[in-house]
Amino acid sequence: MRITAVTPIVVDAGWRNWILVKVETDEGITGWGECSDQAVNGVAGAVRDLTPVVMGRDPRAFEQRWWDMYRAFQSSPGGIGAKAIAGIELALVDIAARARDCSVVELFGGPTRESVRVYWSHCGTSRIRVHGLMGTPPLRSMEDVAALGREVVSKGFTALKTNILFPGDPGHVYFPGRNPGGATDQVASNELIDHIVTQMGTFRDAVGPHFDLLLDLNFNFKPESCLEIARALESLHLMWLEIDLYEPEALAEVRRKTSTRICTGETLYYERQYLLYLQARASDYLMIDVPWNGFAASKRVGELAQTFQMNIAPHNYYSHLSSFISASLCAVLPNVKIMEIDIDDVPWKDEMVTNVPEIIDGQMTTPCGPGWGVDIVEEVLHAHPVV
């Protein structure tokens, strides 16, 4: 079997972009991967740059293909390069499983579980930013936030993750640490901290004492403010406060000084970077982005976390393909806390796949069909290009 074509497909998914990678073979087996990122030209271009490295080679030897691509991009072992490698590798893993008429879960020795618990991610975030596109109610008040919390419970979920929301007409989401033109001091004012406590308290009152709440701070604050926020939220007993910091010792200091549990890792690559956070005991949970690391590398990171007795949680705010990929990772590891999934999304999201994730009582069923357990309807992807 030989690779005959590698095609990145960039999709406009409303408030973010999806990048899917299609790999074709001379035996008629096609595999799909995902490496979604906002740098669509960079990632898609890197996929094209890597195409000669794998063209004409056997896709079933995906481990060797990964090392071929890694050596080609060794001077850029993270970021755009890693995402492009991951997108291709995921498609090769899909092909390897399909060629054996088995699931990726079976190919990697699973399943370790029949389903994985999922949390409703970006809860409220999407409704503030693009509620019209999704056909969902806007969030104009804290009562709307409470109503959303009750809706999540009514749909069987047992956990939700949100960002810092400012309901209104229009409302906005607090993202200065990530958006161009944002503040570089990354300081949380007393007023902002009070608002965060009010928001999370509103969710807590709506969902009850046993429901799990998660708050994502992203790159919005320096360690000092992260600690202040973590301490202010202690009485609400979050499952975790998610913090992105590229200094593991600083994050470890935050963790030591609060009872609020900490999660990090969604922007890290490969074992070398994760090891620093594990050695520093910087967090309670590690997040792994499979579309940015690839499947085999993500499994290695998960196994590394297991040696430190830490659970992982896949970062997954992309398409349904990513959800099948991430659930497959959960099914081949013993140490999984929970998995991210976006429920509010573009109305045509279900149309791009032949079957959607099965979620029952807040649990996604482990994929069991050939490859990732899902096929892509390519015409739907091309109907939503990034322009």
C-alpha positions as CSV (number, residue, x, y, z in Angstrom):
1,M,0.0,0.0,0.0
2,R,1.3,3.4,-1.0
3,I,0.2,7.0,-0.3
4,T,-1.0,8.7,-3.4
5,A,-2.3,12.1,-2.2
6,V,-2.3,14.3,0.9
7,T,-4.9,17.1,1.0
8,P,-5.5,19.7,3.7
9,I,-9.1,21.0,3.8
10,V,-9.7,24.2,5.7
11,V,-13.3,24.7,7.0
12,D,-15.0,27.9,8.3
13,A,-16.6,26.7,11.5
14,G,-18.0,30.0,12.7
15,W,-16.0,31.2,15.6
16,R,-12.9,29.1,14.7
17,N,-11.5,27.1,11.8
18,W,-11.2,23.4,11.3
19,I,-8.3,21.9,9.3
20,L,-8.9,18.3,8.2
21,V,-6.3,16.2,6.4
22,K,-7.3,13.6,3.8
23,V,-4.8,10.9,2.8
24,E,-5.5,8.6,-0.1
25,T,-3.8,5.3,-1.1
26,D,-3.4,3.2,-4.2
27,E,-5.6,0.5,-2.6
28,G,-8.6,2.8,-2.3
29,I,-8.4,3.2,1.5
30,T,-8.7,6.8,2.6
31,G,-7.8,8.1,6.0
32,W,-8.7,11.4,7.8
33,G,-6.9,13.4,10.4
34,E,-7.5,16.8,12.0
35,C,-5.1,19.5,13.0
36,S,-7.4,22.5,13.5
37,D,-5.8,25.9,14.4
38,Q,-6.4,29.5,13.7
39,A,-3.2,29.7,11.7
40,V,-4.9,28.0,8.8
41,N,-2.4,29.1,6.1
42,G,0.6,28.1,8.2
43,V,-0.7,24.7,9.2
44,A,-2.2,23.8,5.8
45,G,1.0,25.0,4.1
46,A,3.1,22.9,6.4
47,V,0.9,19.8,5.5
48,R,1.7,20.5,1.9
49,D,5.4,20.9,2.8
50,L,5.4,17.5,4.4
51,T,3.6,15.8,1.6
52,P,6.8,14.8,-0.4
53,V,8.1,13.2,2.8
54,V,5.3,10.7,2.9
55,M,4.2,10.5,-0.7
56,G,4.7,6.9,-2.1
57,R,5.4,5.4,1.3
58,D,3.5,2.8,3.2
59,P,0.9,4.6,5.4
60,R,0.5,1.6,7.7
61,A,4.0,2.2,9.1
62,F,2.7,5.3,10.7
63,E,5.4,5.3,13.4
64,Q,8.2,5.5,10.9
65,R,6.3,8.1,8.8
66,W,6.0,10.2,12.0
67,W,9.7,10.1,12.5
68,D,10.3,10.9,8.8
69,M,8.2,14.0,9.2
70,Y,9.6,14.9,12.6
71,R,13.2,14.8,11.2
72,A,12.1,17.0,8.3
73,F,10.8,19.6,10.7
74,Q,13.3,18.9,13.5
75,S,14.3,22.6,13.7
76,S,10.7,23.5,14.4
77,P,9.5,20.7,16.8
78,G,6.4,22.4,18.0
79,G,3.7,24.8,16.9
80,I,2.6,24.8,13.3
81,G,5.1,22.0,12.4
82,A,3.8,19.6,15.1
83,K,0.2,20.3,14.1
84,A,0.8,19.5,10.5
85,I,2.6,16.3,11.5
86,A,-0.3,15.4,13.7
87,G,-2.9,15.9,11.0
88,I,-1.1,13.6,8.6
89,E,-0.2,11.0,11.3
90,L,-3.8,10.8,12.4
91,A,-4.9,10.1,8.9
92,L,-2.3,7.4,8.6
93,V,-3.4,5.8,11.8
94,D,-7.0,5.8,10.4
95,I,-5.7,4.0,7.3
96,A,-3.7,1.4,9.3
97,A,-6.8,0.4,11.3
98,R,-9.1,0.4,8.3
99,A,-6.6,-1.8,6.4
100,R,-6.9,-4.3,9.2
101,D,-10.7,-3.9,9.4
102,C,-10.5,-2.8,13.0
103,S,-10.9,0.3,15.1
104,V,-8.0,2.5,16.1
105,V,-8.9,1.5,19.7
106,E,-8.4,-2.1,18.9
107,L,-5.2,-1.3,17.0
108,F,-3.7,0.2,20.1
109,G,-4.8,-2.6,22.5
110,G,-8.1,-1.2,23.8
111,P,-10.7,-0.7,24.8
112,T,-10.0,0.2,28.4
113,R,-13.5,1.7,28.8
114,E,-16.8,1.4,27.1
115,S,-17.5,5.2,27.4
116,V,-15.8,8.3,28.6
117,R,-17.3,11.1,30.6
118,V,-17.5,14.4,28.7
119,Y,-18.1,18.0,29.7
120,W,-20.0,20.7,27.8
121,S,-17.2,23.1,26.8
122,H,-17.3,26.8,26.0
123,C,-20.6,26.9,27.8
124,G,-21.9,30.3,27.3
125,T,-18.8,31.5,25.3
126,S,-20.2,30.5,21.9
127,R,-23.7,31.9,22.7
128,I,-22.2,35.3,23.5
129,R,-19.9,35.3,20.5
130,V,-22.0,33.7,17.7
131,H,-25.5,32.8,19.0
132,G,-27.1,34.0,15.8
133,L,-24.9,31.7,13.7
134,M,-25.8,28.7,15.9
135,G,-29.4,29.5,16.4
136,T,-29.1,29.5,20.2
137,P,-30.4,32.1,22.7
138,P,-28.1,35.0,23.6
139,L,-26.8,35.6,27.1
140,R,-27.9,39.1,28.1
141,S,-28.0,38.6,31.9
142,M,-26.8,36.4,34.7
143,E,-30.3,34.9,34.8
144,D,-29.6,33.7,31.2
145,V,-26.3,32.2,32.5
146,A,-28.4,30.4,35.2
147,A,-30.9,29.2,32.6
148,L,-28.0,27.8,30.5
149,G,-26.7,25.9,33.5
150,R,-30.1,24.3,34.0
151,E,-30.3,23.4,30.3
152,V,-26.9,21.6,30.5
153,V,-28.2,19.6,33.5
154,S,-31.5,18.8,31.7
155,K,-29.5,17.3,28.8
156,G,-27.8,14.8,31.0
157,F,-24.4,16.3,31.4
158,T,-22.6,16.3,34.7
159,A,-19.9,18.9,34.0
160,L,-19.4,22.1,32.1
161,K,-16.5,24.4,31.3
162,T,-16.8,28.1,30.6
163,N,-14.7,31.2,30.1
164,I,-15.1,34.6,31.7
165,L,-18.4,35.8,30.4
166,F,-19.9,39.3,30.3
167,P,-23.5,38.9,29.3
168,G,-25.1,41.9,27.6
169,D,-26.6,43.3,24.4
170,P,-24.1,42.7,23.0
171,G,-22.1,40.7,25.5
172,H,-18.4,39.8,25.3
173,V,-15.9,37.2,26.5
174,Y,-12.8,38.2,28.4
175,F,-9.8,37.2,26.2
176,P,-7.2,40.0,26.3
177,G,-4.4,37.5,26.8
178,R,-5.1,35.8,23.5
179,N,-6.5,38.5,21.2
180,P,-4.4,41.1,19.3
181,G,-4.5,44.4,21.1
182,G,-5.1,42.8,24.4
183,A,-3.4,43.9,27.6
184,T,0.1,42.6,28.2
185,D,0.2,43.1,32.0
186,Q,-2.3,40.2,32.5
187,V,-3.6,41.6,35.8
188,A,-7.0,40.8,37.3
189,S,-8.6,43.7,39.0
190,N,-10.6,43.3,42.2
191,E,-13.7,44.2,40.1
192,L,-12.9,41.4,37.6
193,I,-12.3,38.9,40.3
194,D,-15.6,39.7,41.9
195,H,-17.3,39.3,38.5
196,I,-15.7,35.9,38.1
197,V,-17.0,34.8,41.5
198,T,-20.5,36.0,40.7
199,Q,-20.5,34.2,37.3
200,M,-19.3,30.9,38.7
201,G,-21.6,31.3,41.7
202,T,-24.5,31.8,39.4
203,F,-23.6,28.5,37.6
204,R,-23.2,26.7,40.9
205,D,-26.6,27.8,42.2
206,A,-28.2,26.7,38.9
207,V,-26.6,23.3,38.6
208,G,-26.4,22.2,42.2
209,P,-23.6,21.2,44.6
210,H,-22.6,17.9,43.0
211,F,-22.3,19.1,39.4
212,D,-18.7,19.7,38.2
213,L,-17.8,23.2,37.1
214,L,-14.6,24.1,35.2
215,L,-13.3,27.6,34.4
216,D,-10.7,28.2,31.7
217,L,-8.4,31.3,32.2
218,N,-6.3,30.5,29.1
219,F,-3.3,32.9,28.8
220,N,-5.2,35.8,30.2
221,F,-3.3,36.3,33.5
222,K,0.1,36.1,35.1
223,P,0.6,33.7,38.1
224,E,-0.2,36.4,40.7
225,S,-3.6,37.0,39.3
226,C,-4.2,33.3,38.7
227,L,-3.6,32.6,42.3
228,E,-5.9,35.4,43.4
229,I,-8.7,34.0,41.2
230,A,-8.1,30.4,42.4
231,R,-8.3,31.5,46.0
232,A,-11.5,33.5,45.4
233,L,-13.1,30.4,43.9
234,E,-12.2,27.9,46.6
235,S,-15.6,27.8,48.2
236,L,-17.2,26.8,44.9
237,H,-15.2,23.6,44.6
238,L,-14.4,23.6,40.9
239,M,-13.3,20.4,39.2
240,W,-10.5,22.5,38.0
241,L,-9.2,26.0,37.1
242,E,-7.5,25.8,33.7
243,I,-4.4,27.9,33.3
244,D,-2.0,28.2,30.4
245,L,1.5,29.2,31.6
246,Y,4.8,28.4,29.9
247,E,6.6,28.3,33.2
248,P,5.9,25.1,35.1
249,E,7.5,26.2,38.4
250,A,5.3,29.4,38.5
251,L,2.2,27.2,37.9
252,A,3.4,24.8,40.6
253,E,3.6,27.7,43.0
254,V,0.0,28.6,42.2
255,R,-1.1,25.1,42.8
256,R,0.7,24.8,46.2
257,K,-1.0,28.0,47.5
258,T,-4.7,27.1,46.7
259,S,-7.1,24.3,47.3
260,T,-8.6,24.9,43.8
261,R,-7.4,22.1,41.5
262,I,-5.4,23.1,38.5
263,C,-5.4,21.8,34.9
264,T,-2.9,22.7,32.2
265,G,-1.2,21.4,29.0
266,E,-3.4,22.1,26.0
267,T,-0.6,24.0,24.2
268,L,2.2,21.6,25.0
269,Y,3.9,19.2,22.6
270,Y,5.4,15.7,23.1
271,E,6.8,14.1,26.2
272,R,9.8,16.5,26.5
273,Q,7.5,19.5,27.3
274,Y,5.0,17.6,29.4
275,L,7.8,16.1,31.5
276,L,8.8,19.5,32.9
277,Y,5.2,20.0,34.3
278,L,5.0,16.5,35.7
279,Q,8.3,16.8,37.5
280,A,7.3,20.2,38.9
281,R,3.9,18.8,40.0
282,A,2.5,21.9,38.4
283,S,-1.1,20.7,38.0
284,D,-3.6,18.2,39.2
285,Y,-4.6,17.1,35.7
286,L,-2.8,17.3,32.3
287,M,-4.7,18.3,29.1
288,I,-3.5,16.7,25.8
289,D,-4.5,18.1,22.4
290,V,-4.5,15.0,20.1
291,P,-4.9,17.0,16.8
292,W,-1.8,19.0,17.8
293,N,0.3,16.0,19.0
294,G,-0.9,13.1,17.0
295,F,-2.3,9.8,18.3
296,A,0.8,7.8,19.1
297,A,2.6,10.8,20.7
298,S,-0.5,11.6,22.8
299,K,-0.7,8.0,24.0
300,R,3.0,8.3,25.1
301,V,2.2,11.5,27.0
302,G,-0.7,9.8,28.6
303,E,1.5,6.9,29.7
304,L,4.1,9.3,31.0
305,A,1.4,11.0,33.1
306,Q,0.4,7.5,34.4
307,T,3.9,7.0,35.8
308,F,3.4,10.2,37.8
309,Q,-0.1,8.9,38.9
310,M,-1.8,11.7,37.1
311,N,-5.0,11.7,35.0
312,I,-5.3,13.3,31.6
313,A,-8.1,15.1,29.8
314,P,-8.1,15.5,26.0
315,H,-8.4,19.1,24.7
316,N,-11.1,18.9,22.1
317,Y,-13.0,21.9,20.8
318,Y,-12.9,21.0,17.1
319,S,-15.1,18.9,14.7
320,H,-16.8,15.6,15.3
321,L,-13.8,13.9,13.8
322,S,-11.6,15.2,16.6
323,S,-14.2,13.9,19.2
324,F,-13.9,10.4,17.7
325,I,-10.1,10.7,17.7
326,S,-10.0,12.0,21.3
327,A,-12.5,9.4,22.6
328,S,-10.3,6.7,21.0
329,L,-7.3,8.0,23.0
330,C,-9.4,7.8,26.2
331,A,-10.2,4.2,25.3
332,V,-6.5,3.1,25.1
333,L,-5.4,4.8,28.4
334,P,-6.1,3.8,32.0
335,N,-5.7,7.3,33.4
336,V,-8.5,9.6,32.0
337,K,-10.4,12.1,34.1
338,I,-12.9,13.5,31.5
339,M,-13.0,14.7,27.9
340,E,-13.9,18.0,26.4
341,I,-16.6,18.4,23.8
342,D,-18.4,21.4,22.2
343,I,-22.2,21.1,22.1
344,D,-23.2,24.5,20.9
345,D,-21.8,24.7,17.4
346,V,-22.5,25.5,13.7
347,P,-25.8,23.9,12.6
348,W,-24.3,21.8,9.9
349,K,-21.7,20.1,12.1
350,D,-23.6,16.8,12.2
351,E,-23.9,16.8,8.4
352,M,-20.1,16.5,7.9
353,V,-20.0,13.0,9.3
354,T,-21.8,9.8,8.7
355,N,-22.5,9.3,12.4
356,V,-22.3,11.7,15.3
357,P,-20.8,11.0,18.8
358,E,-23.2,9.0,20.9
359,I,-23.6,10.8,24.2
360,I,-25.7,9.2,26.9
361,D,-26.0,10.6,30.4
362,G,-22.9,12.8,29.9
363,Q,-20.8,9.8,28.6
364,M,-19.6,9.4,25.0
365,T,-19.6,5.9,23.8
366,T,-16.2,4.5,22.8
367,P,-15.8,4.4,18.9
368,C,-15.8,0.9,17.6
369,G,-16.2,1.1,13.8
370,P,-13.2,0.8,11.4
371,G,-10.5,3.4,11.9
372,W,-11.9,6.3,13.9
373,G,-15.4,4.9,13.6
374,V,-16.7,7.7,11.5
375,D,-16.6,8.7,7.8
376,I,-16.4,12.3,6.5
377,V,-18.9,13.8,4.1
378,E,-16.4,15.8,2.1
379,E,-19.0,17.8,0.1
380,V,-20.1,19.5,3.4
381,L,-16.5,20.5,4.1
382,H,-16.1,22.2,0.7
383,A,-19.4,24.0,1.2
384,H,-17.9,26.0,4.1
385,P,-14.5,27.2,3.0
386,V,-12.4,29.9,4.8
387,V,-12.4,33.0,2.6
